[in-house]
Amino acid sequence: MKNDAPMFGEYVKLVKTGEILKWKSYDPKTQMVEIELETGNISEVHQREIERITPNEEVEFLLKKKKSNS
């Protein structure tokens, strides 16, 4: 897989659950995205199953993540 998905930031949101996850790589040929689950496992989903997050969502997510790591 390649890491050249210009349409993504560092994080994406799963459409079904609203969960925000870090994406690892993107294959433009198959439109599959590797994402890192909260468990640390890697999963592949189709590009249609994720969406971009807003800057506000990213800030909220990172603040929660920082608090939980403290």
Contacts in CASP RR format, 6 or more apart in sequence:
PFRMAT RR
TARGET T0000
AUTHOR 0000-0000-0000
METHOD contacts of the structure
MODEL  1
MKNDAPMFGEYVKLVKTGEILKWKSYDPKTQMVEIELETGNISEVHQREI
ERITPNEEVEFLLKKKKSNS
1 24 0 8 1.000
1 25 0 8 1.000
1 26 0 8 1.000
1 27 0 8 1.000
1 32 0 8 1.000
1 34 0 8 1.000
2 25 0 8 1.000
2 26 0 8 1.000
2 27 0 8 1.000
2 28 0 8 1.000
3 24 0 8 1.000
3 25 0 8 1.000
3 26 0 8 1.000
4 26 0 8 1.000
4 28 0 8 1.000
5 23 0 8 1.000
5 25 0 8 1.000
5 26 0 8 1.000
5 28 0 8 1.000
5 33 0 8 1.000
7 52 0 8 1.000
8 23 0 8 1.000
8 26 0 8 1.000
8 33 0 8 1.000
8 52 0 8 1.000
9 23 0 8 1.000
9 52 0 8 1.000
9 53 0 8 1.000
10 22 0 8 1.000
10 23 0 8 1.000
10 58 0 8 1.000
11 20 0 8 1.000
11 21 0 8 1.000
11 22 0 8 1.000
11 23 0 8 1.000
11 53 0 8 1.000
11 58 0 8 1.000
11 61 0 8 1.000
12 20 0 8 1.000
12 21 0 8 1.000
12 23 0 8 1.000
12 33 0 8 1.000
12 35 0 8 1.000
12 50 0 8 1.000
12 51 0 8 1.000
12 52 0 8 1.000
12 53 0 8 1.000
13 19 0 8 1.000
13 20 0 8 1.000
13 21 0 8 1.000
13 50 0 8 1.000
13 51 0 8 1.000
13 52 0 8 1.000
13 53 0 8 1.000
13 57 0 8 1.000
14 21 0 8 1.000
14 35 0 8 1.000
14 45 0 8 1.000
14 49 0 8 1.000
14 50 0 8 1.000
15 48 0 8 1.000
15 49 0 8 1.000
15 50 0 8 1.000
15 51 0 8 1.000
16 49 0 8 1.000
19 38 0 8 1.000
20 53 0 8 1.000
20 57 0 8 1.000
20 58 0 8 1.000
20 61 0 8 1.000
21 35 0 8 1.000
21 36 0 8 1.000
21 37 0 8 1.000
21 38 0 8 1.000
22 35 0 8 1.000
22 36 0 8 1.000
23 33 0 8 1.000
23 34 0 8 1.000
23 35 0 8 1.000
23 36 0 8 1.000
23 50 0 8 1.000
24 34 0 8 1.000
24 35 0 8 1.000
24 36 0 8 1.000
24 42 0 8 1.000
25 33 0 8 1.000
25 34 0 8 1.000
26 32 0 8 1.000
26 33 0 8 1.000
26 34 0 8 1.000
26 47 0 8 1.000
27 33 0 8 1.000
31 46 0 8 1.000
31 47 0 8 1.000
31 48 0 8 1.000
32 44 0 8 1.000
32 45 0 8 1.000
32 46 0 8 1.000
32 47 0 8 1.000
33 44 0 8 1.000
33 45 0 8 1.000
33 46 0 8 1.000
33 47 0 8 1.000
33 50 0 8 1.000
34 42 0 8 1.000
34 43 0 8 1.000
34 44 0 8 1.000
35 42 0 8 1.000
35 43 0 8 1.000
35 44 0 8 1.000
35 45 0 8 1.000
35 50 0 8 1.000
36 42 0 8 1.000
37 43 0 8 1.000
53 61 0 8 1.000
END
